């Protein structure tokens, strides 16, 4: 970026907000474009080209990828990109399409997910269990790789912060009493997963409806487990809404696994339709999927392009009044389209 004339500091030592902002936006957009290509290639392992394009485009524009992860350099941006590569290699190994999904490469990618964000501990835990259960022959190489990266992380932390693990990774404000926030995390008009990514409901329908033709059941269970654990972890967090952001930002960590579930669900449906005469039902399903996907694209597009949706956070002062996140009369995605209420009026 410096070679291109973009700098975060001026020659006199002054911090350049504009330069850092441009660098962040460019890198975030490039990473999420790369993630979209990875999703496309992951889907192409089990789906036709048209279906693969739908999944990739839907993931790119109908989720937090467009409205959040590509807008600035969140720690989730790197986590999502790395998670996409892990999902690609794991599905490739199950299908035999990826000839060399080396355990050292997978161990490195999984370790990096933890290095860029503490919530990377979820895929570290789940994928390690997966290796123990199904890929035992490669477990030693995988685990030694992870331990090597963790040793480097601890060493870096000690020389940088004077602690074996940075405080950011040791924050223990989780509380099981916060599980009461789970309905809002899923259905809040301003943070709910099923509101901002409505096509997820259709993906779950596919997994249940076509479970008999679902291949790679253990990989499906792995992806579903990571999505559920991420949702539960966010529900235990006191600031479950993610501060001044747009939609369910804290659930963006699970997007690689949601995309994988969509791929596996559509593959199961394709197999079922191929084996039976379900023309009318198939058309209805496609129509519902496209409507939900279009709705998600519109909602996330507002977060990506409208400054009003960002200004909505301080207007509603959500960090002090999180209860306003449940107000359906003025949801965040409608900011700028409907007049904001006068909060100064008694």
C-alpha positions in Angstrom: 0.0 0.0 0.0 2.9 2.3 0.7 4.3 1.7 -2.7 0.9 2.8 -4.1 1.2 6.0 -2.2 -1.1 5.1 0.7 0.3 5.6 4.2 -1.0 5.5 7.7 1.6 8.0 8.9 2.9 11.2 7.4 6.7 11.8 7.2 6.4 14.1 10.3 4.8 11.2 12.4 1.2 12.4 12.1 -1.4 9.7 11.9 -3.3 9.8 8.7 -6.9 8.8 9.3 -7.8 9.0 5.6 -4.9 6.8 4.5 -5.6 4.1 7.1 -9.3 4.2 6.1 -8.5 3.6 2.5 -6.1 0.8 3.3 -8.6 -0.9 5.5 -11.4 -0.7 3.0 -9.3 -1.9 0.1 -7.9 -4.9 2.0 -11.3 -5.8 3.5 -12.9 -5.7 0.0 -10.1 -7.8 -1.5 -10.3 -10.4 1.3 -14.1 -10.7 0.9 -13.8 -10.9 -2.9 -11.3 -13.7 -2.3 -13.7 -15.4 0.1 -16.5 -15.3 -2.5 -14.2 -17.0 -5.0 -13.4 -19.7 -2.4 -17.1 -20.3 -1.7 -17.7 -20.6 -5.5 -14.9 -23.2 -5.8 -16.1 -25.0 -2.7 -19.7 -25.2 -4.1 -18.4 -26.4 -7.5 -17.1 -29.6 -5.8 -20.7 -30.8 -5.3 -22.9 -28.5 -7.3 -23.4 -27.5 -10.9 -22.0 -24.1 -12.1 -25.3 -22.3 -11.9 -26.1 -23.4 -8.4 -22.5 -22.7 -7.3 -22.9 -19.1 -8.6 -26.1 -18.6 -6.7 -24.6 -19.8 -3.5 -21.5 -17.6 -4.0 -23.4 -14.5 -5.0 -25.9 -15.0 -2.2 -23.1 -15.4 0.4 -21.3 -12.3 -0.9 -24.3 -9.9 -1.0 -27.1 -11.5 1.1 -25.1 -11.7 4.3 -22.8 -9.6 6.6 -20.1 -10.0 4.0 -21.5 -7.1 2.1 -22.8 -4.9 4.9 -20.0 -5.5 7.5 -17.0 -7.6 6.7 -16.1 -5.9 3.4 -16.7 -2.3 4.7 -13.8 -2.1 7.1 -11.0 -4.3 8.5 -12.8 -6.1 11.3 -11.0 -9.0 12.9 -13.9 -11.1 11.5 -12.8 -10.2 8.0 -9.6 -12.3 8.3 -11.4 -15.0 10.2 -14.0 -15.4 7.5 -11.4 -15.6 4.7 -9.4 -18.2 6.6 -12.5 -20.2 7.5 -13.5 -20.3 3.9 -10.2 -21.9 3.0 -10.6 -24.4 5.8 -14.2 -25.3 4.6 -12.9 -25.7 1.0 -10.1 -28.1 2.0 -12.3 -30.1 4.3 -15.1 -30.6 1.8 -12.4 -31.4 -0.9 -10.9 -34.0 1.3 -14.3 -35.6 2.0 -15.2 -35.6 -1.7 -11.8 -36.5 -3.0 -11.7 -33.4 -5.2 -8.8 -31.9 -3.3 -6.0 -34.4 -3.7 -3.7 -33.0 -1.1 -5.5 -31.4 1.9 -2.4 -31.6 4.0 -2.9 -31.7 7.8 -0.1 -29.2 8.2 -1.9 -26.7 5.9 -5.2 -27.3 7.7 -3.5 -27.0 11.1 -1.9 -23.7 10.0 -5.2 -22.2 8.7 -7.1 -23.3 11.8 -4.4 -21.9 14.1 -4.4 -18.6 12.2 -8.2 -18.3 12.8 -7.5 -18.2 16.5 -4.6 -15.8 16.1 -6.7 -13.2 14.3 -9.7 -13.5 16.7 -10.4 -15.3 20.0 -13.6 -16.8 18.7 -11.4 -18.8 16.4 -11.2 -21.1 19.4 -14.6 -22.6 18.3 -13.2 -24.0 15.0 -10.0 -25.0 16.7 -12.0 -27.1 19.2 -14.5 -28.6 16.7 -12.0 -29.4 13.9 -9.6 -30.9 16.3 -12.3 -33.2 17.5 -13.1 -34.0 13.9 -9.5 -35.0 13.3 -9.5 -37.2 16.3 -12.7 -38.9 15.3 -12.2 -39.4 11.5 -8.7 -38.4 10.4 -6.6 -40.0 13.2 -3.8 -40.8 10.8 -3.1 -37.1 10.3 -3.8 -36.0 13.8 -0.2 -35.9 15.0 0.9 -33.6 12.1 -2.1 -31.4 12.5 -1.8 -31.1 16.3 2.0 -30.4 16.2 1.4 -27.7 13.7 -1.2 -26.1 15.9 1.1 -26.3 19.0 3.9 -24.7 17.0 1.8 -21.7 16.0 0.4 -21.4 19.6 4.0 -21.4 20.9 4.8 -18.6 18.5 1.7 -16.7 19.6 2.6 -17.1 23.3 6.2 -15.9 22.6 5.0 -12.9 20.7 2.5 -12.0 23.5 5.1 -12.2 26.2 7.6 -9.9 24.4 4.8 -7.5 23.3 2.5 -7.4 26.2 4.4 -9.0 29.0 1.8 -11.7 29.3 1.5 -15.3 28.0 -1.9 -14.5 26.5 -3.2 -11.0 25.7 -6.0 -9.7 27.8 -8.3 -9.6 24.7 -8.2 -13.4 24.7 -8.9 -13.7 28.4 -12.0 -11.6 28.7 -14.4 -13.7 30.8 -17.5 -11.5 30.9 -19.7 -14.3 29.6 -22.7 -15.2 31.8 -25.2 -18.0 31.3 -27.9 -15.6 32.6 -27.5 -13.8 29.3 -29.1 -16.7 27.4 -32.3 -14.8 27.7 -31.0 -12.7 24.8 -31.0 -15.6 22.4 -34.4 -14.7 20.8 -33.2 -11.2 20.1 -29.9 -12.5 18.6 -32.0 -14.6 16.2 -35.1 -12.4 15.6 -34.3 -8.8 16.6 -35.4 -6.3 13.9 -32.0 -4.6 14.2 -29.6 -7.5 15.0 -31.5 -10.7 14.4 -29.8 -13.4 12.2 -33.0 -14.5 10.5 -34.0 -10.9 9.8 -30.7 -9.9 8.1 -29.9 -13.2 6.6 -33.4 -14.7 6.0 -32.2 -17.3 3.5 -30.6 -19.2 6.5 -34.1 -20.4 7.3 -34.3 -22.0 3.8 -30.9 -23.6 4.3 -32.1 -25.2 7.5 -35.3 -26.4 5.7 -33.1 -28.0 3.0 -31.0 -29.9 5.6 -34.1 -31.2 7.3 -36.3 -31.9 4.2 -33.6 -33.7 2.3 -31.7 -35.4 5.1 -32.2 -38.7 3.4 -30.1 -37.7 0.4 -27.7 -35.6 2.4 -24.1 -36.7 1.8 -21.1 -35.9 4.1 -23.3 -36.1 7.2 -20.3 -35.7 9.5 -19.1 -32.6 7.8 -22.7 -31.2 8.0 -22.7 -32.0 11.7 -19.4 -30.2 12.1 -20.5 -27.0 10.3 -23.8 -27.0 12.2 -22.1 -27.4 15.5 -19.8 -24.4 14.9 -22.8 -22.2 13.9 -24.7 -23.2 17.0 -21.7 -22.7 19.3 -21.1 -19.2 17.8 -24.7 -18.3 18.4 -24.6 -19.5 22.0 -21.3 -17.8 22.6 -22.7 -14.5 21.4 -25.8 -15.0 23.5 -23.6 -15.3 26.6 -21.7 -12.1 25.9 -23.0 -9.0 27.7 -22.7 -6.8 24.6 -24.4 -9.3 22.4 -25.4 -6.7 19.9 -21.8 -5.9 18.9 -21.8 -2.1 19.7 -22.2 0.4 16.9 -22.4 -1.9 13.9 -25.0 -3.1 11.4 -27.0 -6.2 12.0 -25.6 -9.4 13.5 -21.9 -8.5 13.2 -20.9 -10.9 15.9 -22.4 -13.8 14.1 -20.3 -13.1 11.0 -17.7 -15.4 12.4 -20.0 -18.4 11.5 -20.4 -17.3 7.8 -18.0 -19.9 6.3 -19.9 -22.7 8.0 -23.3 -21.2 7.0 -22.1 -21.2 3.4 -20.9 -24.8 3.7 -24.3 -25.8 5.1 -26.0 -24.0 2.1 -23.7 -25.9 -0.3 -24.5 -29.3 1.4 -28.2 -28.5 1.6 -28.5 -27.6 -2.1 -26.5 -30.7 -3.0 -28.9 -32.9 -1.1 -31.9 -31.2 -2.8 -30.4 -31.6 -6.2 -29.9 -35.3 -5.6 -33.5 -35.7 -4.4 -35.0 -33.8 -7.3 -32.9 -35.9 -9.7 -34.3 -39.1 -8.2 -38.0 -38.1 -8.3 -40.6 -36.2 -10.1 -41.1 -33.1 -8.0 -41.4 -30.4 -10.6 -44.0 -28.2 -8.9 -42.5 -28.5 -5.5 -39.1 -27.7 -6.8 -40.3 -24.5 -8.5 -42.0 -23.4 -5.3 -38.8 -24.0 -3.3 -36.8 -22.0 -5.9 -39.2 -19.1 -5.7 -39.1 -19.0 -1.9 -35.3 -19.2 -1.9 -35.0 -16.4 -4.4 -37.4 -14.2 -2.5 -35.5 -14.7 0.8 -32.2 -14.2 -0.9 -33.4 -11.0 -2.6 -34.7 -9.7 0.7 -31.3 -10.4 2.4 -29.5 -8.6 -0.5 -31.7 -5.5 -0.1 -31.3 -5.4 3.7 -27.5 -5.9 3.6 -27.2 -3.5 0.7 -28.7 -0.8 2.9 -26.0 -1.4 5.5 -23.3 -1.3 2.9 -24.5 1.9 1.1 -26.6 4.0 3.5 -24.9 6.3 6.1 -28.3 6.6 7.8 -28.0 3.0 9.0 -24.7 3.8 10.7 -26.1 7.0 12.2 -29.0 4.9 13.6 -26.7 3.6 16.4 -26.0 6.9 18.1 -29.4 8.2 17.5 -30.9 5.3 19.4 -28.0 5.2 21.8 -28.1 1.4 21.7 -25.1 0.8 24.0 -27.1 2.3 26.9 -30.6 1.3 25.6 -30.2 -2.2 24.0 -33.9 -2.7 24.5 -34.4 -0.5 21.5 -33.0 -3.2 19.3 -36.3 -5.0 19.6 -38.4 -2.0 18.3 -40.0 -3.1 15.1 -41.4 0.4 14.5 -37.9 1.7 13.6 -35.6 -1.1 12.6 -32.0 -0.3 11.6 -32.4 -1.4 8.0 -35.1 1.1 7.6 -33.1 4.1 8.8 -33.3 6.9 6.3 -36.5 5.5 4.8 -38.7 6.3 7.7 -38.4 9.3 10.1 -36.5 8.7 13.3 -38.5 9.2 16.5 -37.8 12.3 18.6 -36.1 10.8 21.6 -36.1 14.2 23.4 -39.9 14.3 23.5 -41.3 13.2 26.9 
